[in-house]
Amino acid sequence: MTEIFLQTLPFFALIGVGYGAARTGFFPAQATAYLTKFVFYFALSAMLFRFSANLSLSDVFDLTFVLAYLWGTLFVYLLVTGVALLRKRDVEEAAVEAQCAVVGNVGFLGIPMLVLLLGEQAIGPVMLVLAVDLIVFGSLIVILITGSRDGRMSVGILRTVGVGLLKNPMIVSISLGLIFSSLPFPLPEPSDQFLSILGAAATPCALFVIGASLATKSAERVAVAGWLSFAKLVLHPAAVAFAALVMLPVDPYAAGVMISAAALPVAGNVFILAQHYGVAPSRVSASILISTAVSVFTLSAIIAAVTR
């Protein structure tokens, strides 16, 4: 584990640099917002397009993998939802808490870290986890919150979900890359070099942005945030491991990537959704802060376990 911890340390050190820069005021909130846009719409999109353009759909899509990840993730989602309802929280708050428990920072942290630590073969499984998180659980929280407020399901809700997916640059870049990979010619060398250079900026900038955004987070409602962090960092990878290793015959290497991805801390986009809908943003903020800090140790332990 010590060796893996030392390998993950530079990633978290970059997060720490971003945190320090924002906390001291050297890197203001406006700069963080613009750097986030650069990563989200340019650097990370270039990385994902280049990765997927060099893969085929058969390399990425594995139905057994998807079912195992969905089974383990839904188990934790329903468990956390049930606990929230027992605490007399409404459907909206329960949906946000469940989102914290199952949606990890795959885009900004998982892709650069897991591909480096587990090898380029991890690209396909990581992108599949990212796609499931965005398409299934990213849609589910919008449906639950909007449906709860309207009191019913409507075409408008589904339209909102569909438009949101079509506008998500990560979904778009993966889809376009896979479409390009089906064509009978490779990426032209200048285009490949351009995407490689732009995509290389994704890792340091994304990690810096994570740290800078954490500087604005507060540790309020620590008890609930601690429970949600435990669910994300421990229960989620455990449930996914049981699904992939016991219930369904997932390839051991792919299962290891899936478990590692499930062990990632709470994603920042959960806070964006919570803030947008005005549902427990401080609770989500604390969950992101605590889970990211603790994952320095838990994520290293889980990656060390799966690489054995």
Solvent accessible surface area in square Angstrom, and as a share of the most:
residue,aa,sasa,rsa
1,M,104,0.47
2,T,98,0.57
3,E,124,0.55
4,I,21,0.11
5,F,48,0.20
6,L,104,0.52
7,Q,84,0.37
8,T,0,0.00
9,L,71,0.35
10,P,76,0.48
11,F,12,0.05
12,F,17,0.07
13,A,55,0.43
14,L,63,0.31
15,I,9,0.05
16,G,39,0.38
17,V,88,0.51
18,G,0,0.00
19,Y,75,0.28
20,G,30,0.29
21,A,17,0.13
22,A,20,0.16
23,R,148,0.54
24,T,111,0.64
25,G,52,0.50
26,F,171,0.71
27,F,44,0.18
28,P,74,0.46
29,A,74,0.57
30,Q,124,0.55
31,A,32,0.25
32,T,16,0.09
33,A,53,0.41
34,Y,136,0.52
35,L,37,0.18
36,T,41,0.24
37,K,113,0.48
38,F,67,0.28
39,V,0,0.00
40,F,49,0.20
41,Y,117,0.44
42,F,117,0.49
43,A,0,0.00
44,L,2,0.01
45,S,16,0.10
46,A,6,0.05
47,M,21,0.09
48,L,0,0.00
49,F,40,0.17
50,R,71,0.26
51,F,34,0.14
52,S,0,0.00
53,A,11,0.08
54,N,99,0.51
55,L,39,0.20
56,S,45,0.29
57,L,112,0.56
58,S,97,0.63
59,D,87,0.45
60,V,11,0.07
61,F,104,0.43
62,D,60,0.31
63,L,107,0.53
64,T,44,0.25
65,F,4,0.02
66,V,18,0.10
67,L,85,0.43
68,A,0,0.00
69,Y,3,0.01
70,L,36,0.18
71,W,100,0.35
72,G,0,0.00
73,T,0,0.00
74,L,69,0.35
75,F,108,0.45
76,V,1,0.01
77,Y,8,0.03
78,L,119,0.59
79,L,73,0.36
80,V,0,0.00
81,T,30,0.17
82,G,28,0.27
83,V,42,0.24
84,A,0,0.00
85,L,86,0.43
86,L,147,0.73
87,R,74,0.27
88,K,170,0.72
89,R,77,0.28
90,D,78,0.40
91,V,70,0.40
92,E,30,0.13
93,E,33,0.15
94,A,1,0.01
95,A,2,0.01
96,V,1,0.00
97,E,1,0.01
98,A,0,0.00
99,Q,4,0.02
100,C,0,0.00
101,A,0,0.00
102,V,0,0.00
103,V,9,0.05
104,G,6,0.06
105,N,19,0.10
106,V,3,0.02
107,G,7,0.07
108,F,28,0.12
109,L,1,0.00
110,G,0,0.00
111,I,2,0.01
112,P,12,0.08
113,M,0,0.00
114,L,0,0.00
115,V,21,0.12
116,L,125,0.62
117,L,31,0.15
118,L,24,0.12
119,G,30,0.29
120,E,137,0.61
121,Q,144,0.64
122,A,0,0.00
123,I,14,0.07
124,G,5,0.05
125,P,18,0.12
126,V,1,0.00
127,M,2,0.01
128,L,13,0.06
129,V,1,0.00
130,L,7,0.03
131,A,20,0.16
132,V,12,0.07
133,D,5,0.03
134,L,15,0.07
135,I,80,0.41
136,V,57,0.32
137,F,0,0.00
138,G,23,0.22
139,S,13,0.08
140,L,49,0.24
141,I,0,0.00
142,V,17,0.10
143,I,40,0.20
144,L,57,0.28
145,I,0,0.00
146,T,33,0.19
147,G,12,0.12
148,S,49,0.32
149,R,123,0.45
150,D,81,0.42
151,G,66,0.63
152,R,162,0.59
153,M,100,0.44
154,S,27,0.18
155,V,107,0.61
156,G,31,0.30
157,I,3,0.01
158,L,97,0.48
159,R,149,0.54
160,T,76,0.44
161,V,19,0.11
162,G,29,0.28
163,V,64,0.37
164,G,39,0.38
165,L,42,0.21
166,L,139,0.69
167,K,150,0.64
168,N,29,0.15
169,P,16,0.10
170,M,12,0.05
171,I,26,0.13
172,V,55,0.32
173,S,9,0.06
174,I,14,0.07
175,S,49,0.32
176,L,93,0.46
177,G,0,0.00
178,L,28,0.14
179,I,107,0.54
180,F,37,0.16
181,S,32,0.21
182,S,90,0.58
183,L,75,0.37
184,P,129,0.81
185,F,110,0.46
186,P,113,0.71
187,L,25,0.13
188,P,72,0.45
189,E,112,0.50
190,P,102,0.64
191,S,44,0.28
192,D,26,0.13
193,Q,91,0.40
194,F,123,0.51
195,L,22,0.11
196,S,37,0.24
197,I,128,0.65
198,L,38,0.19
199,G,5,0.04
200,A,67,0.52
201,A,28,0.22
202,A,2,0.01
203,T,34,0.20
204,P,58,0.37
205,C,30,0.18
206,A,1,0.01
207,L,0,0.00
208,F,38,0.16
209,V,6,0.04
210,I,12,0.06
211,G,0,0.00
212,A,1,0.01
213,S,36,0.23
214,L,10,0.05
215,A,10,0.08
216,T,99,0.57
217,K,22,0.09
218,S,43,0.28
219,A,50,0.39
220,E,94,0.42
221,R,111,0.40
222,V,85,0.49
223,A,88,0.68
224,V,22,0.13
225,A,0,0.00
226,G,29,0.28
227,W,66,0.23
228,L,1,0.00
229,S,5,0.03
230,F,96,0.40
231,A,0,0.00
232,K,0,0.00
233,L,4,0.02
234,V,63,0.36
235,L,44,0.22
236,H,1,0.00
237,P,4,0.03
238,A,56,0.43
239,A,12,0.09
240,V,0,0.00
241,A,23,0.18
242,F,99,0.41
243,A,0,0.00
244,A,1,0.01
245,L,108,0.54
246,V,103,0.59
247,M,86,0.38
248,L,52,0.26
249,P,120,0.76
250,V,12,0.07
251,D,77,0.40
252,P,105,0.66
253,Y,79,0.30
254,A,14,0.11
255,A,0,0.00
256,G,9,0.09
257,V,1,0.00
258,M,0,0.00
259,I,14,0.07
260,S,0,0.00
261,A,2,0.02
262,A,1,0.01
263,A,0,0.00
264,L,0,0.00
265,P,1,0.01
266,V,1,0.01
267,A,6,0.05
268,G,32,0.31
269,N,59,0.30
270,V,1,0.00
271,F,38,0.16
272,I,110,0.56
273,L,39,0.20
274,A,0,0.00
275,Q,112,0.50
276,H,136,0.61
277,Y,37,0.14
278,G,57,0.55
279,V,7,0.04
280,A,18,0.14
281,P,46,0.29
282,S,40,0.26
283,R,13,0.05
284,V,1,0.01
285,S,6,0.04
286,A,0,0.00
287,S,0,0.00
288,I,8,0.04
289,L,41,0.20
290,I,38,0.19
291,S,0,0.00
292,T,7,0.04
293,A,62,0.48
294,V,65,0.37
295,S,0,0.00
296,V,25,0.15
297,F,121,0.50
298,T,34,0.20
299,L,0,0.00
300,S,0,0.00
301,A,40,0.31
302,I,33,0.17
303,I,0,0.00
304,A,4,0.03
305,A,55,0.43
306,V,43,0.25
307,T,70,0.40
308,R,209,0.76
